[in-house]
């Protein structure tokens, strides 16, 4: 993410929404400041697309929304709006919103070298503020590895690692698949 604040005054959320509609790129919003989102690679896009297609097909007719990286997520209790690669909400409160969702049960981030530290650290910390979030998934683009963070009944986060040949299970949306399905058409260098 690249801060644009040297050139722009602070925005209210409403000003941010109106301003971003006129932009060619997407920007995350943090307490009045906007940050340009970096572009991804073809593998990044394919992995996100594969995962999204699997989830969308599975959740068809369930009443849940499966959303891509064009959908903002509002951070509960803060003036922050971010763009995960995939989000799923089954909350009635999110069914009529048009600018963003607030209560995803599942968020997926496909890692890239420029955003990995942010996705693992500050962004995950923000997401954890959401009482409805049950699972957070980090997907590597360099190797067939997926990390699932699952919220326990006591509010702690448990980590589950998946590799080639494993079956990933997402309890938040009653979904499972082979890791290879998420990495379909991805060729890793040796």
C-alpha positions in Angstrom: 0.0 0.0 0.0 1.2 3.5 -0.8 -0.1 6.5 1.2 -1.5 9.3 -0.9 -1.8 11.7 1.9 1.0 14.0 0.8 -1.3 15.2 -2.0 -4.8 14.8 -0.5 -6.6 16.3 2.5 -8.1 14.0 5.0 -11.5 12.5 3.9 -14.6 11.7 5.8 -15.9 8.2 4.9 -18.6 9.7 2.7 -16.0 11.9 0.8 -13.8 8.8 0.4 -16.6 6.8 -1.2 -17.4 9.6 -3.6 -13.8 10.2 -4.4 -12.9 6.5 -5.0 -15.8 6.1 -7.4 -13.9 8.5 -9.7 -10.5 6.6 -9.4 -9.1 4.0 -11.7 -7.4 2.2 -8.8 -8.8 1.0 -5.4 -7.7 2.6 -2.2 -8.1 1.5 1.4 -9.2 4.1 3.9 -7.7 4.4 7.4 -9.0 7.2 9.7 -9.2 9.9 6.9 -6.2 8.8 4.9 -6.2 6.8 1.7 -3.8 4.2 0.5 -3.4 2.9 -3.0 -3.7 -0.9 -3.4 -1.0 -2.7 -5.3 -1.8 -4.9 -8.3 -1.3 -8.6 -8.3 0.3 -11.2 -10.5 -1.5 -13.6 -12.9 -1.0 -16.4 -10.4 -2.4 -14.2 -7.6 -5.5 -13.5 -9.7 -5.9 -17.2 -10.7 -5.7 -18.4 -7.1 -8.2 -15.9 -5.8 -10.5 -16.6 -8.8 -10.3 -20.4 -8.2 -11.1 -20.0 -4.5 -13.9 -17.5 -5.1 -15.5 -19.8 -7.8 -15.4 -22.8 -5.4 -17.0 -20.8 -2.6 -19.6 -19.1 -4.8 -20.7 -22.4 -6.3 -20.9 -24.0 -2.8 -22.9 -21.1 -1.3 -25.3 -20.6 -4.2 -28.9 -20.3 -2.8 -27.7 -20.2 0.9 -28.4 -16.5 1.4 -24.7 -15.8 1.9 -22.8 -13.3 -0.2 -19.5 -14.4 -1.7 -17.5 -11.3 -2.6 -14.3 -10.6 -4.6 -11.6 -8.0 -4.1 -13.9 -5.2 -5.4 -15.9 -5.3 -2.2 -14.8 -3.2 0.9 -15.0 -4.5 4.4 -15.7 -2.0 7.1 -13.7 -2.5 10.3 -16.0 -2.7 13.3 -15.7 0.3 15.6 -13.2 2.2 13.4 -13.2 4.5 10.5 -11.4 1.9 8.3 -12.3 0.3 5.0 -10.2 -2.5 3.5 -10.3 -4.8 0.4 -9.7 -8.5 1.1 -9.3 -10.8 -1.8 -12.4 -12.8 -0.8 -15.1 -12.2 1.8 -18.2 -14.1 2.7 -21.1 -12.7 4.8 -24.2 -14.5 5.9 -25.4 -11.6 8.1 -28.8 -10.0 7.4 -27.2 -6.6 8.3 -25.0 -6.9 5.2 -27.7 -7.9 2.7 -28.8 -4.4 1.7 -25.5 -2.5 1.9 -24.0 -1.2 -1.3 -20.7 0.5 -0.3 -19.2 -2.2 2.0 -20.0 -5.1 4.2 -19.3 -5.1 7.9 -19.9 -8.6 9.2 -18.0 -11.3 7.2 -17.7 -14.7 8.7 -14.8 -15.6 6.4 -12.0 -13.6 4.8 -9.4 -14.9 2.4 -6.2 -13.1 1.5 -3.9 -14.3 -1.2 -0.4 -13.3 -0.1 2.0 -11.2 -2.2 5.5 -10.1 -1.3 4.4 -6.5 -0.9 1.4 -7.2 1.3 2.2 -10.4 3.2 3.4 -8.6 6.4 0.4 -6.3 6.4 -2.0 -9.2 5.8 -0.5 -11.3 8.6 -0.1 -8.4 11.0 -2.0 -5.1 11.0 -4.8 -6.2 8.7 -5.5 -9.4 10.6 -5.5 -7.4 13.9 -8.1 -5.1 12.4 -10.2 -8.0 11.1 -10.2 -9.7 14.6 -12.2 -6.7 15.9 -15.2 -8.3 14.1 -17.3 -10.5 16.4 -18.8 -12.4 13.3 -15.4 -13.3 11.8 -14.9 -17.0 12.3 -12.1 -17.9 9.9 -9.2 -16.0 8.2 -7.3 -17.7 5.4 -3.9 -16.8 4.0 -3.0 -18.4 0.7 0.6 -18.5 -0.6 1.3 -17.8 -4.2 4.9 -19.2 -4.1 4.1 -22.7 -2.8 1.0 -24.8 -2.2 0.5 -23.7 1.4 -2.6 -22.4 3.1 -2.9 -21.1 6.6 -6.3 -21.1 8.3 -6.9 -19.1 11.4 -10.0 -20.3 13.2 -11.6 -18.5 16.1 -12.3 -20.9 19.0 -15.3 -20.8 21.3 -13.1 -19.0 23.9 -12.2 -16.3 21.4 -8.6 -17.5 20.7 -7.3 -18.1 17.2 -6.1 -21.5 16.3 -3.8 -22.0 13.2 -4.2 -24.9 10.8 -1.7 -25.5 8.0 -2.6 -27.2 4.7 -0.3 -28.4 1.9 -0.6 -30.3 -1.3 -2.8 -33.3 -0.9 -4.7 -31.9 2.2 -8.4 -31.2 2.4 -9.0 -27.7 3.6 -12.2 -27.4 5.8 -13.9 -24.1 6.4 -16.4 -24.6 9.2 -17.7 -21.0 8.9 -19.4 -21.8 5.6 -19.5 -25.7 5.8 -17.1 -26.0 2.9 -14.2 -28.4 2.1 -12.0 -29.0 -1.0 -8.6 -30.3 -1.9 -5.8 -27.7 -1.8 -5.0 -28.6 -5.4 -8.5 -27.2 -6.4 -7.5 -23.8 -5.2 -4.2 -24.0 -7.1 -5.7 -25.3 -10.3 -3.6 -24.2 -13.3 -0.8 -22.8 -11.2 2.7 -24.0 -12.1 5.3 -23.7 -9.4 9.0 -23.4 -10.2 11.2 -26.0 -8.6 
